[in-house]
Amino acid sequence: MTGRTIAEKIFSAHAGAEVRAGDSVVASIDAAMATDGSGPLTLELFRQMGGTKVFDPDKVVMVFDHYVPCPNDKVAALHESMRDFARGGQCRLTELAKASAISSCREKGFVKPGHLIVGGDSHSTTYGAFNAIGTGIGSSDLAAAMISGRLWFNVPGAIRIEFTGRLEGYATAKDLALTIVGLLKADGAIYKSSNSPGDGVAGLSIDARMTLCNMMVETGAKCAIMPGDIVTRAFFTEPVEFVAADADAVYEQAIAIDLAGVEPMLAMPHQVDTVEPVAAMSASPCRWACSALAQWTAFGSPRSAHVMGEAPLAPGFELLVVPASRKVYLEALRAGLIERFRRQGRRHPCRRPAGRAAARAPASPAPARTSSRPPTATSSAGWATSRPTSTLRRRPSSRRAR
């Protein structure tokens, strides 16, 4: 029999039997996460299913993420329902202004190599950066998982995306992610597991790997899994064991990417896979950009600061910088980045992670974001902040959008 992929091994361990791609299994989960976008409905369904207690309060986490700051009294009531659930000893809660959903689980130790994590957020694929399986699910599935600690899955087939070399120049992991999305397209990896071996992985930080796994859901992937190595091990304070694919594991598709050839990229409206190199686009005015959520980590902000140097923002240009968590904000504060940003005229670097309402683009020509799934142009954090000249390259309007 042929060897197994990382996904097949993790699902086998959690199903209690050897399973292969295409098998339907009931597997135990290591953690369940809900945001304020999915949590209230999950709690309603939890009660409808007859739930009275969760399978393990230490393995259920709820995070105020999408609606921070709280925009109105209706959302405030939904937040309070999640607080009531936590006060009843049913889960761990990350309060307003603490961290985004992805950063919260990373910082609180919910994710470890070999784990199977489900989340009420499609970008739960991000957890694969830690040699684990993370996948987004709907509120009904999440409610069932919270009650039983188990859930059914189809074991996904795998796509091998091998990295060689190192990223050069202004290219970042976001540019690499957009390159992959452009190759696979928005439906190119539906219900598949992406695996990324190769010597190029060693040059990617944990933050870079999180960015890659975060964006793979935009190709339809069920999960995205990075190999475990010395970079992964350095993140954990306790000993961990990694899950590795067998040398003769079977993949449905194989892609090879030389990281040295990756260049700054933009995804243009209104499809995430409408991707082109920045250099190939014509110029258009830009007056607003937002570097927000999971993309501002301790890695991302120093990079943008290095690219911009001490140059102030161009007159009339607004740049909003939002940290992934309170911890990241404090790291940036200690590193002197906050004071530097203020001198350059960046809009108040927030003391808290901000949800969609706080990072909503004003009426502005060609606004740019570094967020995962924006309605407007998205780019790497490095490039978005490295052109303080009020110009953003975009696809000519005469081209037909996909």
C-alpha positions in Angstrom: 0.0 0.0 0.0 1.2 3.5 -0.8 2.3 6.0 1.9 0.1 8.5 3.5 -0.1 12.3 3.4 -0.1 14.5 6.5 -3.9 14.9 6.4 -4.4 11.1 6.1 -2.2 10.6 9.1 -3.9 13.2 11.3 -7.3 12.0 10.4 -6.3 8.4 11.1 -5.0 9.3 14.5 -8.3 11.1 15.3 -10.6 8.5 13.8 -8.8 5.6 15.6 -8.3 3.7 12.4 -6.2 4.0 9.2 -8.0 6.1 6.7 -7.3 7.3 3.2 -8.4 10.2 1.0 -12.1 9.8 0.1 -13.0 8.0 3.2 -15.8 9.3 5.4 -14.8 9.3 9.1 -16.0 10.5 12.5 -13.0 12.0 14.2 -12.3 13.5 17.6 -11.3 17.2 17.7 -8.7 19.0 19.8 -10.4 22.4 19.8 -13.4 24.3 18.6 -13.4 28.0 18.0 -16.3 30.4 17.4 -16.2 34.1 16.6 -18.9 36.7 17.3 -19.9 36.2 13.6 -20.6 32.5 14.1 -20.9 32.1 17.9 -24.4 33.5 18.6 -26.1 31.2 16.0 -23.9 28.3 17.2 -25.2 28.8 20.8 -28.8 28.9 19.5 -28.3 25.6 17.6 -26.5 24.2 20.7 -29.6 24.6 22.7 -31.9 23.3 20.0 -29.8 20.2 19.8 -30.4 19.6 23.5 -26.9 20.7 24.5 -26.4 21.4 28.2 -22.6 21.3 28.5 -19.7 21.2 26.1 -17.4 18.2 25.7 -14.5 20.1 27.3 -14.6 23.8 28.4 -10.9 24.1 28.0 -11.1 23.1 24.4 -13.9 25.5 23.3 -12.9 29.1 22.7 -15.1 32.0 21.7 -13.5 35.2 20.4 -14.9 38.7 19.8 -13.4 39.3 16.4 -15.7 40.4 13.6 -17.5 43.2 15.4 -14.8 45.1 17.3 -15.5 47.8 18.3 -19.1 46.8 19.0 -21.1 48.8 16.4 -24.6 48.8 17.9 -26.9 47.5 20.7 -28.0 44.5 18.7 -24.4 43.2 18.4 -23.9 44.1 22.0 -26.7 41.7 23.0 -25.0 39.0 20.9 -21.7 39.6 22.6 -23.4 39.4 26.0 -24.9 36.0 25.1 -21.4 34.7 24.5 -20.2 36.2 27.8 -23.1 34.4 29.5 -22.0 31.1 28.0 -18.5 31.6 29.2 -19.6 32.7 32.7 -21.4 29.4 32.9 -18.1 27.6 32.6 -18.7 26.3 29.1 -15.8 27.8 27.2 -12.8 30.2 27.3 -13.5 33.7 26.1 -11.3 36.2 24.4 -12.8 39.6 25.2 -13.1 42.7 23.1 -9.8 44.4 22.2 -7.7 41.3 23.0 -6.9 39.5 19.8 -8.4 38.3 16.5 -9.7 34.8 16.3 -6.7 33.3 14.6 -4.2 35.1 16.8 -6.1 34.2 20.0 -5.8 30.5 19.4 -2.2 30.8 18.4 -1.3 32.8 21.5 -3.3 30.8 24.0 -1.8 27.4 22.9 -4.9 25.8 21.4 -2.9 24.7 18.4 -0.2 22.0 18.4 1.4 19.8 15.7 -0.9 16.9 14.8 -4.0 18.6 16.2 -7.4 18.8 14.5 -9.1 22.1 15.1 -12.5 23.3 13.8 -13.5 26.9 13.7 -16.6 29.0 12.9 -14.4 31.0 10.5 -13.4 30.0 7.0 -9.8 31.1 7.6 -9.3 28.5 10.3 -7.0 26.9 7.7 -4.4 29.2 9.2 -3.7 26.7 12.0 -2.0 24.5 9.4 1.1 26.7 9.8 1.8 24.7 13.0 1.8 21.3 11.3 -1.9 20.8 12.2 -5.3 20.6 10.5 -7.5 23.6 10.9 -10.7 23.9 8.9 -13.7 26.2 8.9 -17.2 24.8 9.5 -20.8 26.1 9.8 -22.6 26.9 13.0 -24.6 23.6 13.1 -21.5 21.5 12.7 -19.8 23.6 15.3 -22.6 23.2 17.8 -22.5 19.4 17.3 -18.7 19.4 17.8 -19.0 21.4 21.0 -21.4 18.9 22.4 -19.7 15.7 21.4 -16.1 16.6 20.8 -16.4 14.7 17.5 -17.4 15.5 13.9 -17.7 13.7 10.6 -15.3 14.5 7.7 -14.4 13.3 4.2 -10.6 12.8 4.3 -9.3 15.3 1.6 -7.1 14.4 -1.2 -3.8 16.3 -1.3 -2.1 18.9 -3.5 1.7 19.2 -3.3 3.0 22.7 -3.6 6.8 22.5 -3.4 8.9 25.6 -2.5 12.5 26.1 -3.5 14.8 29.0 -3.0 14.0 32.2 -1.0 11.8 35.2 -1.4 13.7 38.2 -2.6 13.3 41.9 -2.8 9.9 43.3 -1.8 8.2 39.9 -2.2 6.4 38.6 0.9 4.4 35.6 1.9 1.2 37.4 0.9 2.6 37.8 -2.7 3.4 34.0 -2.7 -0.1 33.3 -1.5 -1.6 35.4 -4.2 0.6 33.7 -6.8 -0.7 30.3 -5.6 -4.3 31.5 -5.7 -3.7 32.8 -9.2 -2.3 29.4 -10.3 -5.0 27.3 -8.7 -7.9 29.7 -9.1 -10.8 30.1 -6.6 -12.1 26.6 -7.2 -8.8 24.8 -7.9 -8.5 23.0 -4.5 -12.1 22.4 -3.4 -12.1 20.1 -0.4 -8.4 19.3 -0.8 -5.4 19.5 1.5 -2.5 21.6 0.4 1.0 20.4 1.5 4.1 22.5 1.1 7.4 20.6 1.3 10.7 21.7 -0.2 13.8 23.5 1.0 12.2 26.9 0.5 10.0 26.3 3.6 12.9 26.7 5.9 13.2 30.4 5.0 9.6 31.1 5.8 8.7 32.4 9.3 5.7 31.2 11.3 3.9 34.4 10.3 4.7 33.8 6.7 3.4 30.2 7.0 0.2 31.5 8.7 -0.4 33.9 5.8 0.0 31.1 3.3 -2.4 28.7 5.1 -4.8 31.5 5.7 -5.1 32.3 2.0 -5.4 28.7 0.8 -9.1 28.7 1.7 -9.5 31.1 -1.2 -8.8 28.2 -3.5 -11.5 26.1 -1.8 -9.0 24.1 0.2 -10.3 22.1 3.2 -7.0 22.6 5.0 -3.5 23.7 4.4 -0.6 22.0 6.3 3.0 23.1 6.6 5.7 20.6 7.5 7.2 20.8 11.0 10.8 21.9 11.4 13.1 24.0 13.6 11.1 27.1 12.8 7.9 25.4 14.1 9.6 24.0 17.1 10.9 27.4 18.2 7.3 28.6 18.6 6.5 26.0 21.3 7.9 26.0 24.8 7.2 22.3 25.4 8.4 19.3 23.3 6.3 18.6 20.3 6.1 15.8 17.7 5.6 16.6 14.1 3.6 14.7 11.5 5.4 14.1 8.2 4.1 12.8 4.9 5.6 9.5 3.7 8.0 9.7 0.8 5.6 7.7 -1.4 2.4 9.6 -0.4 -0.1 10.1 -3.2 -0.9 13.6 -4.4 -3.7 14.5 -6.9 -1.7 17.5 -8.2 1.9 18.8 -7.9 3.1 22.4 -8.3 6.7 23.6 -8.0 7.4 27.3 -7.2 10.8 29.0 -7.1 10.4 31.6 -4.4 13.1 33.8 -6.0 10.7 34.3 -8.9 7.8 35.6 -6.8 7.2 39.3 -7.2 4.8 41.8 -5.6 1.2 40.9 -6.6 -2.3 42.4 -6.4 -5.7 40.7 -6.4 -8.1 43.1 -8.2 -11.8 43.5 -7.7 -13.9 41.5 -7.5 -12.4 38.0 -7.4 -9.5 37.0 -5.2 -8.0 35.0 -8.1 -7.9 38.0 -10.5 -4.2 38.3 -9.7 -1.5 40.2 -11.6 2.0 41.4 -10.8 2.1 45.0 -9.6 4.7 45.8 -12.3 2.3 44.7 -15.1 -0.5 47.1 -14.1 -1.1 50.7 -15.0 -1.2 53.5 -12.4 -4.3 54.8 -10.7 -4.7 57.2 -7.7 -4.9 55.7 -4.2 -5.7 57.6 -1.1 -6.4 54.9 1.5 -4.8 51.7 2.6 -5.4 49.4 5.5 -2.9 46.9 7.0 -5.1 44.9 9.3 -6.0 41.8 11.2 -3.8 38.7 10.9 -1.5 40.4 8.4 -0.1 42.8 11.0 2.2 40.6 13.1 5.5 41.4 14.7 7.0 40.4 11.3 4.7 42.5 9.1 5.0 45.9 10.7 8.8 46.0 11.0 9.0 45.1 7.3 6.7 47.9 6.2 8.6 50.3 8.5 11.8 49.2 6.8 10.4 49.7 3.3 9.0 53.1 4.1 12.1 54.3 6.0 11.5 57.7 7.7 9.5 59.0 4.7 6.2 60.7 5.7 2.9 59.7 4.1 2.0 61.7 0.9 -0.4 64.6 1.5 -4.0 63.3 1.4 -3.0 59.7 1.8 -4.5 57.8 4.8 -2.9 54.6 6.1 -4.7 52.6 8.9 -2.5 50.1 10.8 -4.3 47.5 12.9 -2.6 44.9 15.1 -3.5 41.2 15.2 -3.7 41.3 19.0 -2.9 43.3 22.1 0.3 41.3 22.4 1.4 42.3 19.0 0.6 46.0 19.7 2.7 45.9 22.8 5.6 44.3 20.9 5.4 47.0 18.3 5.3 49.6 21.1 8.4 48.2 22.8 10.2 48.1 19.4 9.6 51.8 18.9 7.4 51.2 15.8 4.3 53.0 17.2 6.2 56.3 17.7 7.7 55.9 14.2 4.3 55.4 12.7 2.9 58.4 14.4 5.8 60.6 13.1 5.0 59.4 9.6 1.4 60.4 9.9 -0.1 56.9 9.9 -3.6 56.9 11.3 -3.6 56.1 15.0 -2.1 52.6 15.3 -4.9 50.9 17.1 -4.4 49.5 20.6 -6.7 46.6 19.8 -7.4 44.2 17.0 -10.2 45.6 14.9 -13.0 43.9 13.0 -14.5 44.6 9.7 -16.4 47.7 10.9 -13.3 49.5 12.0 -11.4 48.8 8.8 -14.1 49.8 6.4 -12.8 51.8 3.4 -14.0 55.3 3.0 -15.0 56.7 -0.4 -11.6 56.7 -2.0 -10.2 55.8 -5.4 -8.7 52.3 -5.5 -8.5 51.6 -1.7 -6.0 48.8 -0.9 -6.0 46.3 1.9 -3.8 43.5 3.2 -6.8 41.6 4.6 -7.6 38.1 3.4 -10.8 38.6 1.5 -11.4 42.3 0.7 -14.0 43.8 -1.6 -11.3 45.9 -3.1 -7.6 45.5 -4.1 -5.4 43.5 -1.8 -1.7 43.3 -1.7 1.2 42.3 0.5 1.7 44.6 3.5 5.2 45.4 2.3 4.1 46.8 -1.0 1.0 48.5 0.2 3.0 50.7 2.6 6.1 51.1 0.4 4.5 53.4 -2.1 3.6 56.6 -0.1 3.2 58.5 -3.4 -0.6 58.1 -3.7 -0.5 55.8 -6.7 -1.6 52.2 -6.8 -1.3 50.0 -9.8 -4.5 48.4 -10.9 -6.1 46.6 -13.8 -7.3 48.9 -16.6 -11.0 49.4 -16.4 -11.4 48.3 -20.0 -10.6 44.7 -19.1 -13.5 42.4 -18.4 -13.5 41.2 -14.8 -13.8 37.5 -14.1 
